[in-house]
Amino acid sequence: MIAYLGLGLLGSNFVRAMLRRGEKVQVWNRSAGKARALEAEGAVAFDKVEDAVRGATRVHVTLSDDSAVDDVLERVRPALAPDAILLDHTTTSPSGTEARAARLEAAKIGFLHTPVFMGPQNALDATGVMLAAGPRDRFEMVRPELEKMTGKLVYLGPAPNRAAVFKLLGNLFLIEMMASVADVFSLAKSAGVSPVEAAGLFDVFNAAALLPQRIKRMLEAKFEDPSFTLEMARKDVRLMLESAERGDARLIELPGVAKEMDLWLSRGHAKQDWTVIAKDAIKAP
């Protein structure tokens, strides 16, 4: 028996996929209507969260944040089966995840943090990426079931907060990438180019293809062999900022990049590759 707690867009579609695979699923949500809506598809809904987990060997959780996870898990602890494993798909803080895992281990309750890079359709189609961190033997016990839920399952080691860290890293990149796209649209609009026309640039210029090479250069700290010097990159940024100012465009990310470039220019790195701005970040701790 499976229990699923938290039935937003992601959780609801995970449950639908489980039901389509013939699983028996007990469900709960703070807004009871979301749980009841899944009864027509074969789920068994409960108004009390502790009732939803009774008899379940796997308890999946997809909630809003650390406090919500802590609250719900504290409420269900007395009702958990001795062999139940808690699988938390929520995006949570590394410190909160580590503390939560320690509390549950002390109470002899199995726990793995398993956040995802998945949207609702991915959850329904079992595509996307699921991360996992926690004791290896526990991971191996549930690996076959987790693999059914996703396109790619990545185990990140026994430290319980590792998946939380990598989930934040991935989300950081996605958020900043789309903020950069917003900057592109703003600069384009200020110059009389529509967002649709601007987006067409990426049909012919595959910026993503440059990413592995640029990351490799940064990790290897090959700043003395530039492909694009910091002084020239800063010149281009100046042109972008001047164009934006003339067109009254508000840019989100570029002013911060310019400020960081100026710092490294002041340190004497003008002739090095512009990725030298990552030098401090890649130093060994």
Secondary structure, DSSP 8 states (H G I E B T S, - for coil): -EEEE--SHHHHHHHHHHHHTT--EEEE-SSHHHHHHTGGGT-EE-SSHHHHHTT-SEEEE--SSHHHHHHHHHHHGGGS-TT-EEEE-S---HHHHHHHHHHHHHTT-EEEE--EE--HHHHHHT-SEEEEBS-HHHHHHHHHHHHTT-SEEEE--S-TTHHHHHHHHHHHHHHHHHHHHHHHHHHHHHTT--HHHHHHHHHH--GGGGHHHHHHHHHHT-TTS-SSBHHHHHHHHHHHHHHHHHTT---SSHHHHHHHHHHHHHTT-TTSBGGGGGHHHHS--
